[in-house]
């Protein structure tokens, strides 16, 4: 683990969580829990930006809404940023008068806090006019004063963000692999960043042989004027085939393995990591993910409710041929079980490798449920 990997995380007033904590976090974390307990919400809460660029966090949340087709703004408005109604989706009970607050501690013991809430410009004048004269000294119309602003607090520093500015700027790769997302465009977009890197290309080809044994090369394939995908060239064939024709398993693995180098040195969240993976391929599937994450020093948070996925996660950690030695992966692997308490709150229970091994070998239920 490096200094940008988390060892502790807390989020408040986020979706179904009044207050939720993760303790004793490792580099390779498998998040377990019953349906609708909040596994995906944990991944979404972890999308805050390590560099405290709150615009990136807002952008991540907005992209989640696009994946779930929950954007309320028009296409024209969406291009300008995030509106107040969109962000309400992430506040518990839609309480935008309270802040979403995240607290996180890194491996180097540094503690940081980030909180965001939304208010109208007119309501912020009394507290922030002196701090932001460039905003409040403008000749704002009444309609402009009724525009929502995002108020972000990073440790003790407060920052006002015009919601229309939240999407401006940098090349954008979200550290999140959603469940059920379309493969064609997302895979091709990521591959374009790495297609000239021969090391990554070789790693991808070797890994995807798990699903496409005769693969020889990868190239960008233009389907029509608007859609590109990743093309597969197999041995003794003249034509490329879209990777989408090879099934969910191949596409899922490629999607994950492209995201890992894109998140080098940081973290990656993977929702329903086992989606589309046949259980006989789980060992090799896990091996590829873990070894690639180690190579690029990426912290993994992945969700599942599949006992076979958990069992093979445990078994791959016993494989002494893992690159760097199995002991390295065992020491940094965790399962984190979410359970619903009688009062309706959600609590997490972290298990080390030894605890996971004992639970799986003795067929103990560790996937969560209601206590």
N, C-alpha and C positions, 0 to 999 in steps of 0.2 A: 504494500500500500504506500502511496505517496502523500505529500502534505495536502493535496486537494481531495483526498478521499475522506468520507464522513465516518465518524465513530458514534455520533449521536445526532438525532434529529427530532424536532418537535414542531407540530403545526397546530394552529388554533383558528377556529371559526372558518374552517375550510370544508365545504360540502357537508358531509354527515358528521364531521369531527368537531365537537366542541373543543377538545384538546386531545392530541394523540402523540405518542412518543415511540421512537425506536432507539433501543439501547444495544451496546456491544455489537455494532455493525461491522461486518467483514468486507473483504473485497468482492466475494462472490456470494450474493444473498438471494435465496429463493423464498419468496413471500407466499405463504399458504393461507387459506381461509375459506370459509363457506361462501356460497354464492351471495352476492350483494352485501358482503361484509365491509367492503371498501378497499379491496386490494388495488384496483385500478386508480382509485382516488389517492392512495399513498404514492403511486408512481407520478401522478399529476402534481401532487404537492412537492415532490422532489425536483421539479423542473426549474426551481429558482436558479439564478445564474451565479456561478462561483465567484465571478469578478464583481459581483454586486452591481451589474448593469441591469437596472430594474426594467428598462425597455425590453431586454431579452426575455425576462420572465413574463411580461405582459404578452409578448409575441408568442411564447410557448403556449400560454393559456388560450389565446385566440386560435392557434392552430388546432388545439384539441377540439374546440367547438366546430371547426371546419370538418374534422374527421368524423364527428358525431352528428353533423348536419344540424347543429343547434344555433348557428348564427342567426341573430334577429335583424341585423343591419342589412341594408341593400348592398348590392355589389359595389356601387359607387362609394357608399359609406365605409364598407369593409376595406377598400383600398386606402382609405384615409387613416385607419387605425381601429381601435376598440371603442365601442360605445358603452354607455353605462349599463344598458339592459343586457348586453352580452356578458359582462363580467359578473353580474348578479348571480349567474349560474354557479359560480364557485364559492359564494358566501353561504355559510350555514343558515338555513331558513331565509335566504335572500336578504340577510341583515347587512346591508352595505353601510349602515351607520356604525358598524363595528369593523375593526381591521382584521384582515388575514395576516397572521403573524407566524413567521418561521424562525426557529432557533436551531443553529447547527454548530457542531463542534467537529473540527478536523483532526486528523491524525497528529498534527503538530500542536494540538491542544488549543489552537486559536478558536475563540467563540465569536460568532457573528449572529446578528439578528436582522431580519428584513420584514417589514410590514407594509401593507398597502391598503388604502381605502379610497373611496370615490366620493367626491362632493362637487357641488357646483361652485364656479368661480366666485360668485357673489357671497357665498358663505365662508370663503377663505380670506377675505380682505383683512379682517381685524387682526388675524394672527400672522399673516404672511406678506402684508403689503410692503413692509420695510425690507424684508429679506428678498423679495422678488419685485423690485420697482420696475424692471423692464416689462413685466407682465401687467402690473396694476396701474402703471402710468400710461399705458396705451389708451387711446380713445375707444374704449370698448362700447359697443352698442348693448342695449338691454338683452338682445338675443345672445350676444357673446358672453355676457355675465351669467347666463343660464346654461352655458356649455359645461359638461362634466370634465373635471380634472382628476388625475390620479395623484394621490398624495403618497409618497413613498418615504419610509424612514429606514435608513440603513445604519445600524448601530445608533448613533446619536445625531446623524446628519439627516436633515429633512429635504426632500426634493419634490417639486411640483412638475408634473408631466402632462402636457396636453395630450389627450388621448389620440388625437390625429397624428401625433409624432411617434407613437409607440412602434409603428412598423417601419419607420425609415431606417436606412443604414445598411448594415453589414451583410455579407454572404450569410445565408441562414441555413443551418442544419440543426434540426431539433433532436436532442438526445433521447428520443423516445420511439420505440417500435410498437405501434398500436396493433390491436387485434382486428383482423378483418379489413385492413386497409388495401386499396388497389395496388398491385405489384408493379405494373408496367412503368408508370412514370416515376415512382419513388426509387425503384432500383436503378433505372437508367440515369436519373439525376445524380444519385450518389456515385455511380460508377464513373461518370464523367470527370469527377474530381480526382480519380485514381487511375484512369486508363493508361496514363503514361508512366505510372510507377510499376516497374516490372516485378519488384518483390511482392507487392500486394496482389498483382495480377496472378502471379504464380501460386501464391497462397490460396487465392480464391478458386483457381482451377483444381488444385489438389484437394481442397475441402469439398467442393461440389461433386467430386467423383463418387461420393457417398450415394448420390442420387442419379448422377449421369456418368456412368463408368467410362464411356468412350469420349468424353469431352476433350477437345484439343485446344480450343481457343475461345475467347470472349471478345465481342465487339458490340458497339452501339448499332442498333438496327432501327431504321426509319420505317414505321408502319404506314403512315401517311404524312401529310404536310404538318400535322399538329401533334402526333403521338410518336414518341420514341420508346424503345424498350431495349433490354439487353439481349443480344443475339448469341446463341450457342452454336459453335462449330464442332461437330463430332468427327472422329476418324473416318476417312474414306467417304465423306459426304461433301458435296459441292455447295450446298445451300445452308444458310443460317436458319435456325428456328428460334422464335421468341422463347425466352425462358418460361413464360407463362404457360407454355404447352407441356411442361414437364411436371406439373403437379404442385400442390401446396408445399410439400416438404422441401423441395429444391428451392422454391421461391422464398420460403421462410428462412432457410439457412443463409441464402445469399443476402437477403435483406439485413439480417443480424450481423453477418460478417462484414458488410459494407459500413454499417453504422459504427462498428467498434473502432477502426482506425480514424473515422471522422470525429470520434470523441476521445482521442488520445490524451492520456493524462487526467481525464475527468471521469464522468460516470455516464452510464447508459441504462435506461429503463425499458424493459421488454414486457409487454402485456401478453399473457397466455403464451409463454415461451414454447410450449409443446404443440401449438396449433398446427395440425397437418402432418405431424411426425408419427410414423408407425413405430410401435414400441420396440421392434427388433433393431431399429436404427438409433435408439436413444443414446447408447453408449458412445458411439462415434459422434453423434450430434453434440452431446455435452462436451466431449473431448475437444472438438473444434472450437466451441465457444470459449471454454476455459483457457485453452492454450493461446488463443488469439487475444483474449482479454489480458492475460499476463504479458504477452509480447508488447502490447500497446499501453499497458499500465492503466487499464480501464476498470472502474468499479461497476459491477453488474448488480442491478436489482430486477429480478424476473418473477413473474407471478405464475401460479399453477394451482389447480385443484385435483390434478391427476396423480394418483398414488404411484403409478408406474414411472412417471416422470421423477418423482421424489426418490423412488427406489434406485433408479439408474443414476441419479445425481449422487447418491451415496456410493454406488458401485464404481463409478468412474473415479471417485476420490481414492479408491483402493488400488488403482492402476499405477504400478511403480514405473511404468514406461512413460508417464506424462512428462512433457518437456519441463525440466527444472525440478523434477522429483515430486512424487505424490504428497509428501509431507508439507510442501509449500502450500498446495491447494487446500489440504485438510485444515491447516492452521488458520487460513483466511476465509473458510467457507462457513456459512450460517444458513439455517432456515429460520424464518420469522413467521410465527403463526398468529393470525388475528382472530380474536374471539369476542363475541358479544356478551357483555356482563349483564346481570339481571336488571341493572338500572338503565340499560340501553346503550351505554358507552362501549367503545371499542378499545381493547387492550392488546398489546403485542407481547409475545413470548419468544425470546431468542434462544436458539439451540446451537451449540457448537457441533463439530463433526462427530465427536464421541457420543453426544446425546442423540444425534440423528441416527447414528449407526445402531445404538441400542434400541431406539424406538422402532426403526424399520425391521430389524432382525427379530424383534418380539411382536411384530404386527400391532403396535400401539397406534392409535389414531392421533395423528398430529396435524390434520388438515383443518382443524378449527371446528366451529359450531357455537352453540349458545351454552353458556355456563349456568 
